[in-house]
Amino acid sequence: MAPNSAVPGGIDHIALIGNFLPRKCGLATFTTDTYDALKQRYPDLTVDVYAMDDKPGAYAYPPAVTHSIVQKDRAAYSDAARRIAESGAKALWVQHEYGIYGGSAGDYLLALLDRIAIPVIVTLHTILERPSADERRVMDALLRRAARVIVMAEKGRDILTRVHDVDPRKLVMIPHGVPDRAYAEPASVKDRFGWADRDVILTFGLLAPNKGIETMIEAMPAVAAAHPDALYVVLGATHPHLVAHEGEAYRNRLKALAADRGVADNVRFVDAFVEQDELLDYLQAADLYVTPYNNPAQITSGTLSYAVGMGKVVISTPYVHASEILADDHGVLVPFGDSAAFAREIARLLGDHDARRALAERAYAHGRTMLWPRLAERAMAEVAEAVATLPHRIPRAAELAPLKPTIAAVERMSDATGMLQHSIFSVPDRRHGYCIDDNARALILMHRVDDVDEATRDKWTSIYGAFLQHAWNPDTRRFRNFMNFDRSWCEDAGSEDSNGRALWALGVTAREARARKHRDWAIALFDATADIALELGSPRARAFAMLGAAAMLDVYPGHARSTELLTRFGEELVALLHAARRPEWQWFEIVLAYDNARLPEAMIRAGQTLEREDLLAVGLETLAWIVECQTSPEGRFRAVGTESFNRPYADPLPFDQQPLEAQATVDACIAAYEVTGEQRWADEAMKAYRWYLGANDLDLPLASGADGGCFDGLMPHGLNQNQGAESILALQLASCAISALSKRPRVVAEGRAVA
């Protein structure tokens, strides 16, 4: 095949994650060799390398490395996910090894994978028969996310299907790659190293206790007795993690062992991390190659693969990779830790040139099937198939009937104290207790949902109202937010946003509660607590308080504190807009966050209530801008993803999308429709609402059905299956708003309606 032939499936761009040279470890060598093989085999393929970095700033990475990921910095994984999502890569190829990813058992990697939508291909360099609980949790999640899983030994398939119950159809065995070099007789290379008269036995790799070097040193007295010129060469630097822990103490212990056994002249340590060409010279100079490793479960060995690729006669312990690659008389296996067996086989083969030659020829022929270009071809074929078999989404029809509002899921999440915050799937999770944010929203819902008998409405209005009332802390003059399940408060004062929401709910209750007793209660508590709004600094907290103040003014025109709040906060939001604004950025802050549309909604309501054209104009202008930001190229509503939060002057990212954003946009657009009469705002409200029904980036409905539930968010690869209070309330409040909109006569305004 020509080296510049097209990539299978027309794939032109992938991302690759793993360690990378000059980091000194086997995985860094593998990832670097993989990158080189891809670029040599497919020159037009763009490969973005994301190098895992255990020592930030310590490695001078080559230009091939697009970005490095600090191993122990969780935020770095989210940043890398953003970069990959924005890069245009069609797939991500992950090199997985234990210990190179941060978090418990490497679970920071999952945070990255959760935030990209492209197919993921994973190569597993270690597969455990008996993983710990954390290792199983992370590996199970990784295997679920992967479209293809590459193993380098057939035993890997067996372990994954038996231990992790993986679908065998997503598993593929691709042998470790090896370089392409012509076979050379050892005698023709030995002079380079001064070994012309020696019978050379070689072990290569980062020096560490699990390599079984002691077994070989113990074998050398018997080998030297039969072949006095035998030389055991231990090639490789000490593993960096071992050096950091104890310096070169382990290497010195091995040297002392060789001296104690009387074979110091027959054992040589080469303390170096050699480049590939020099390594291949060392391999070709060796008569025998040994891997006396102690770990039976070792699923792959790059050094063993390279030895076979160079046509070496290999003697090895029967760990998984060796048992497979040396099968069918491609090498010799001896028991673990059996120095006598190593000595016997080494002495036999050093004394039998013909047997060595026959084994070398078989090994070299086998190695020709493992060349790096073959690995690149097979891997890219799997990448192409994974991309091609992505589920084809059938877009949902634009006309999706709105749901009838219901409090069924709200009741499921509530008890005599209030509404619980979180759930596991649809079952309330009592561990996280309650918060005023959700109970304030639930209180508003009780006034807006129609199909509820009055006894039920009265019950829940009283419960959610009692939560707000009990949350008020007169000592701190703040509402508390979080309450444990045992009704103990977690704090003396809640966040600014939670205090703003409490005032908002009280204002709406004063205006909309079906029973006079609840309206009177809300008016009294609002008047007793509204002064706290003047101390709020958060723009969103102020917007929430403005919405409550606008509702109060609908009930009591001229209400002094509400007028002050709307006027002062409205003018301050205008000032924020002027300070943050750029030609391409028409927003109150230099970043986007959550509940964005509440800011323009508050300005619209302020302009409408105060009859201030300037505030109304700002509200409509900023709403138009945020609506544009929340529109996908296909013209659907796309909530500002949580990964977008707090990125100065940056375009929003698509995930994770939360139900709260759609509800805020529905309410803001209906407010704009009421004051302008422009049908486009009603259309935008419906577009945002249909997001719940499946008119979104993944064509997946977030509304769970007739039970009134709502999933917690839209993630790159699917739904967050939990159904917390915030999500349920967002759907039901949005359903109430759309239901009310459908019952209104069409708004007609000459120019712009203000009052």
Helices and strands as residue ranges (DSSP letters): G 8-10, E 13-18, H 26-41, E 46-53, E 65-70, H 74-87, E 91-96, G 104-106, H 108-113, E 120-124, H 133-145, E 148-151, H 154-163, G 168-170, E 171-173, G 186-188, G 190-193, E 199-204, G 209-211, H 213-226, E 230-235, H 240-246, H 249-260, G 264-266, E 267-270, H 276-285, E 288-291, H 302-309, E 313-316, H 320-325, E 332-333, H 339-350, H 353-367, G 368-370, H 372-388, H 408-412, E 420-424, E 427-435, H 436-448, H 454-471, E 472-473, E 478-479, E 482-483, H 496-512, H 516-529, G 530-535, H 539-555, H 560-580, H 598-610, H 613-629, G 642-644, H 659-676, H 679-693, E 713-715, E 718-720, H 725-743
